[in-house]
Amino acid sequence: MSIKVSKLTKRYGEQLAANNLSFEVNRGQICGFLGPNGAGKTTTMKMLSCYTIPTSGSAYVAGFDVEKNPHEVRSNLGYLPEHNPLYKNMYVKEYLHFVGQLFRVSEVKKRVDELIEVTGLTKEQHKRIQSLSKGYRQRVGLAQAIIHDPDVLVLDEPTSGLDPNQLAEIRQLIQHLGQNKTVLFSSHIMQEVEAICDRIIIINNGNLVADESKDVLKNRLAGNQRVELLFERAPQKNILEKLSVVQSIKQRGQNGFVIWSKGETDIRRELFLFAKQNNYIILEMKELDVSVESVFQQLTSK
């Protein structure tokens, strides 16, 4: 088990930042760790990376206890904090070489050259970190997090400040790393979470409110099937409402509808049969998916 959290709790005085959290993340998983601002995500990540001591409960990273074996945890963990702390007066290549030496990386020069290419820092490697854009600083932070080839990655907002092209490159890198490592990935960009993660954990006010694979979570919260339908000449809304498979309808424009099914029935076949029998022409029909963003809003809104 790469990450194992059991009844993990953190208090700051009267404030309960993390409340009795329990979850496990295995090797080969990219797990989205989501929650509104102040939900306790960063606090939990700090406990996993030994920057903050839990008030109670336990956490293990790569089989090591974060309280009893912090040195071993750090040796097996790559951590990118939300506010990326870098030595800004150092040059990119110099800084990565320095971090590699701290982790006692063998053939550190070769490893630094490899990461500079992988993270897209080739043109920036001889610049001071303070002169880099936020996006390139994130790349440097990601490079330092993986320089010692850790088994577990904890990434807090790793795509913050990246432009669309950079997002695609870093997304591919994280997906590649996730094939053989455990990745706990926090982001407020729901499209990134949906594209990168295969499992999602959501916390709210310090409490765990969801822990499912992405598809299971979306299906469980999707409710009944939703179909968007466009007719060439639409029937009256009350006629469609009489169909046995229809639970509710919302009209969209003059000839369009969004239709919710009754129960688990796939209503597309019934709608096609209805249109054929009553000489209505369907110009478009599509099933509406449930997004991670809509699930997130449903679980964390008041």
C-alpha positions in Angstrom: 0.0 0.0 0.0 1.7 3.3 -1.1 -0.5 5.6 1.0 -2.6 4.5 3.9 -4.4 7.0 6.1 -6.4 5.9 9.1 -8.6 8.2 11.3 -6.1 11.1 10.5 -7.0 14.2 12.4 -5.4 17.6 12.7 -6.5 20.5 15.0 -5.2 24.0 15.2 -6.5 25.1 18.5 -10.3 25.1 18.1 -10.1 24.7 14.3 -10.5 21.2 13.0 -8.6 21.1 9.7 -8.8 17.3 9.1 -11.4 15.1 10.7 -10.9 11.4 11.1 -9.8 10.8 7.4 -9.3 7.3 6.2 -8.3 6.3 2.7 -5.8 4.2 0.8 -4.0 4.9 -2.6 -2.2 2.1 -4.4 0.7 2.0 -6.8 -0.3 2.8 -10.4 -3.2 5.1 -9.3 -3.5 8.8 -10.0 -5.9 10.0 -7.3 -7.5 13.4 -7.5 -7.6 15.0 -4.0 -10.3 17.7 -4.2 -12.1 20.1 -1.9 -13.0 23.8 -1.6 -10.6 26.3 -0.2 -10.1 25.6 3.5 -11.4 22.0 3.2 -8.1 20.5 4.6 -6.4 19.3 1.5 -3.1 21.1 2.0 -3.1 20.2 5.7 -3.5 16.5 4.8 -0.7 16.7 2.2 1.6 18.4 4.7 0.9 15.5 7.2 1.7 12.9 4.5 5.0 14.7 3.7 6.0 15.1 7.4 5.8 18.9 7.4 3.0 18.8 10.0 2.4 16.3 12.8 -1.1 14.8 13.1 -3.1 15.4 16.2 -4.3 11.8 16.1 -4.7 8.9 13.7 -2.0 7.4 11.5 -0.6 7.8 8.0 1.9 5.5 6.1 3.7 6.4 3.0 5.5 3.5 1.1 5.0 1.4 4.3 6.6 4.0 6.6 4.9 5.8 9.5 5.0 9.6 8.9 5.6 10.2 12.7 8.0 7.4 13.5 10.0 7.2 10.2 10.0 10.7 8.7 13.4 10.2 7.0 12.3 7.1 5.2 9.0 8.7 4.2 10.9 11.7 2.7 13.2 9.4 0.8 10.3 7.7 -0.9 8.1 10.7 -1.4 8.2 13.5 -4.0 6.3 16.6 -2.8 5.3 19.7 -4.7 3.6 22.2 -2.4 1.0 24.7 -3.5 3.3 27.6 -2.9 6.4 26.3 -4.6 9.4 27.2 -2.3 12.4 27.5 -4.6 15.9 29.1 -4.1 15.2 31.9 -6.5 18.8 33.2 -6.7 20.0 29.8 -8.0 20.1 28.8 -11.6 17.7 26.1 -12.7 20.4 23.5 -13.4 22.4 24.4 -10.3 19.3 24.1 -8.1 18.3 20.7 -9.5 21.9 19.5 -9.0 21.8 20.7 -5.4 18.5 18.9 -4.7 19.8 15.7 -6.3 22.9 15.8 -4.1 20.6 16.2 -1.0 18.8 13.0 -2.0 22.2 11.4 -2.8 21.1 10.6 -6.3 23.6 8.5 -8.2 24.9 10.0 -11.5 23.2 13.2 -10.5 24.4 15.2 -13.6 22.8 12.6 -15.9 19.6 12.6 -13.9 19.4 16.4 -13.9 19.9 16.5 -17.7 17.2 13.9 -18.1 14.6 15.8 -16.0 15.4 19.2 -17.7 14.4 17.6 -21.0 11.4 15.7 -19.6 9.9 18.8 -17.9 10.6 21.1 -20.8 13.3 23.3 -19.1 16.0 23.0 -21.8 15.8 26.6 -22.8 15.5 27.8 -19.3 18.2 25.7 -17.6 20.8 28.4 -17.4 18.5 31.1 -16.1 18.0 32.2 -12.5 14.8 30.8 -11.1 13.6 34.3 -10.1 13.5 35.3 -13.7 11.2 32.5 -14.7 7.5 32.7 -15.3 5.2 31.0 -12.8 4.6 28.2 -15.2 8.3 27.4 -15.6 8.8 27.7 -11.8 6.1 25.0 -11.5 8.1 22.8 -13.9 11.2 23.3 -11.7 9.2 22.3 -8.7 7.9 19.2 -10.4 11.5 18.3 -11.5 12.8 18.6 -7.9 9.9 16.5 -6.7 10.8 13.5 -8.9 14.6 13.9 -9.1 15.1 11.0 -6.6 12.6 8.8 -8.5 10.3 8.4 -5.5 7.5 5.7 -5.3 4.9 8.3 -4.1 4.1 11.7 -5.5 2.0 14.3 -3.6 1.3 17.2 -6.0 -0.5 20.3 -4.7 -1.8 22.4 -7.6 1.0 21.2 -10.0 -0.6 22.8 -13.0 -1.1 26.3 -11.5 0.1 29.0 -13.8 0.6 26.9 -16.9 -0.6 27.9 -20.3 -2.7 25.4 -22.4 0.3 24.0 -24.2 2.2 23.6 -20.9 -0.8 22.0 -19.3 -0.9 19.3 -22.0 2.8 18.5 -21.6 2.7 18.3 -17.7 -0.5 16.3 -17.9 1.3 13.7 -20.1 4.2 13.7 -17.7 2.0 13.1 -14.7 0.1 10.3 -16.5 3.4 8.7 -17.5 4.6 8.8 -13.9 1.3 7.5 -12.6 1.8 4.2 -14.5 4.4 3.0 -12.0 4.0 5.3 -9.0 1.3 6.5 -6.6 0.2 10.0 -7.3 -2.0 12.1 -5.1 -3.0 15.1 -7.1 -4.8 18.3 -6.0 -6.2 20.9 -8.3 -9.0 23.4 -8.7 -9.0 22.9 -12.4 -11.7 20.3 -12.8 -11.0 19.6 -16.4 -7.5 18.6 -15.5 -8.7 16.3 -12.7 -11.1 14.7 -15.2 -8.4 14.2 -17.8 -5.6 13.0 -15.5 -7.2 11.1 -12.5 -8.8 7.7 -12.5 -9.9 8.0 -8.8 -11.2 10.9 -6.8 -11.3 11.7 -3.1 -13.3 14.7 -2.1 -13.1 16.4 1.4 -15.2 19.2 2.7 -14.8 21.0 6.0 -12.1 18.5 6.9 -14.5 15.5 6.3 -14.3 12.8 3.7 -17.4 13.0 1.5 -16.4 10.8 -1.5 -13.8 8.2 -2.4 -14.6 6.4 -5.6 -13.2 5.7 -9.0 -14.0 8.6 -11.3 -16.6 6.6 -13.4 -18.3 5.0 -10.4 -18.5 8.4 -8.6 -20.1 10.1 -11.6 -22.5 7.2 -12.2 -23.6 7.1 -8.6 -24.4 10.7 -8.5 -25.7 11.1 -12.0 -29.2 10.2 -11.0 -31.4 9.3 -14.0 -30.3 9.4 -17.6 -30.3 12.8 -19.3 -30.8 13.2 -23.0 -30.6 16.4 -25.1 -33.0 16.2 -28.1 -33.5 18.4 -31.1 -36.5 18.0 -33.4 -37.0 19.5 -36.9 -40.5 20.3 -35.7 -41.1 19.6 -32.1 -44.1 17.9 -30.5 -45.9 19.6 -27.6 -44.0 19.3 -24.4 -47.1 17.7 -22.7 -47.1 14.9 -25.3 -43.6 13.9 -24.4 -44.3 14.1 -20.7 -46.9 11.3 -21.2 -44.3 8.8 -22.3 -43.9 6.1 -19.6 -40.0 6.4 -19.7 -40.0 10.2 -19.1 -39.6 11.6 -15.6 -39.3 15.3 -16.4 -38.6 17.6 -19.3 -37.0 21.0 -19.7 -37.6 22.8 -23.0 -34.5 24.3 -24.7 -35.3 26.7 -27.5 -38.2 26.2 -29.8 -37.6 22.6 -30.9 -35.2 21.3 -28.2 -35.6 19.4 -24.9 -33.6 18.0 -22.1 -35.3 14.9 -20.9 -34.7 12.9 -17.7 -35.5 9.2 -17.7 -37.6 7.4 -15.2 -35.4 4.9 -13.3 -32.5 3.2 -15.1 -34.3 3.0 -18.5 -32.3 3.9 -21.5 -34.8 6.3 -23.1 -33.1 6.8 -26.4 -34.7 3.8 -28.1 -38.2 4.8 -26.8 -37.7 8.4 -28.1 -36.7 7.1 -31.5 -39.7 4.8 -31.7 -42.0 7.6 -30.6 -40.6 9.9 -33.3 -40.9 7.2 -36.0 -44.5 6.3 -35.1 -45.6 10.0 -35.0 -43.7 11.3 -38.0 -41.4 13.5 -36.1 -37.8 14.0 -37.4 -35.0 14.0 -34.8 -32.1 16.2 -35.9 -29.9 15.5 -32.9 -29.9 13.3 -29.8 -27.1 13.0 -27.3 -26.7 11.7 -23.8 -25.5 14.3 -21.3 -22.5 13.2 -19.2 -22.0 14.1 -15.6 -18.8 16.1 -15.1 -16.4 16.0 -12.2 -17.2 19.7 -11.6 -20.9 19.0 -11.2 -20.2 16.1 -8.8 -17.8 18.4 -6.8 -20.4 21.1 -6.6 -23.1 18.7 -5.5 -21.0 17.2 -2.7 -19.5 20.5 -1.3 -22.2 23.0 -1.7 -24.2 24.0 1.4 
